[in-house]
């Protein structure tokens, strides 16, 4: 029987996961009900949470637990592998605002992030990220902040038309802007304003 030779296929290059689109509250701002905002690219927590915790671990200490309201998440994994450790994920319906993500860092603290819906247009997302990270006025819940932005600008965050680059990224294309996380000496009590992957 003659042998059939197949050419060796090249090994695929590893694809880098896009960095998290994140805006933590600036240092010195009053805490309120939110510590910043996160704009995930999809509603797949298993693929979104590793990028988020990769950015937050050096800033806030190792994230060990995450909790969400299941209203907008089709699947909630019990745990997510993240760069050498496991993050436990839970869900609570009445206790957590549907537009909020609760993060716990063992022995360090708790943080609450506004979750901007993935399908939100860039303009609305930028406004919401700025409001959640800079806001010093009366405390607003995550849902109240989104509702206030929708009322003020007359458009729902998810009703904006995506431009072609945003649509490409939302559908799984590569992020056009690579992220850089500035080095901060020592663990800060509150990170300075940082927007990653915008």
NORDAZI-V369127 format. One record per residue. PSI is psi as a letter, one per 20 degrees, with the letter a starting at -180 (NA if undefined). Layout:
# NORDAZI-V369127
PSI ; PSI
This chain:
# NORDAZI-V369127
p ; q ; q ; p ; p ; p ; q ; p ; q ; q ; p ; q ; p ; p ; p ; p ; p ; q ; q ; q ; o ; q ; n ; q ; p ; q ; p ; i ; q ; q ; g ; b ; i ; q ; j ; a ; q ; p ; n ; q ; i ; a ; k ; n ; h ; h ; h ; h ; h ; g ; h ; g ; h ; h ; g ; h ; g ; h ; g ; j ; r ; p ; p ; h ; q ; p ; q ; r ; p ; i ; g ; j ; o ; h ; p ; o ; q ; h ; q ; p ; p ; o ; m ; i ; r ; p ; p ; p ; p ; r ; q ; p ; g ; h ; h ; p ; p ; i ; k ; q ; p ; p ; p ; p ; p ; o ; j ; g ; a ; q ; q ; p ; p ; p ; o ; p ; p ; h ; j ; p ; q ; h ; g ; g ; g ; g ; g ; h ; g ; g ; g ; h ; h ; i ; p ; j ; b ; q ; p ; q ; r ; g ; h ; h ; g ; g ; g ; g ; g ; g ; g ; h ; j ; j ; p ; q ; h ; i ; i ; q ; p ; p ; r ; h ; g ; g ; g ; g ; g ; h ; j ; j ; r ; q ; p ; h ; p ; q ; q ; p ; o ; q ; p ; p ; p ; r ; o ; q ; h ; p ; q ; r ; p ; p ; o ; p ; k ; NA
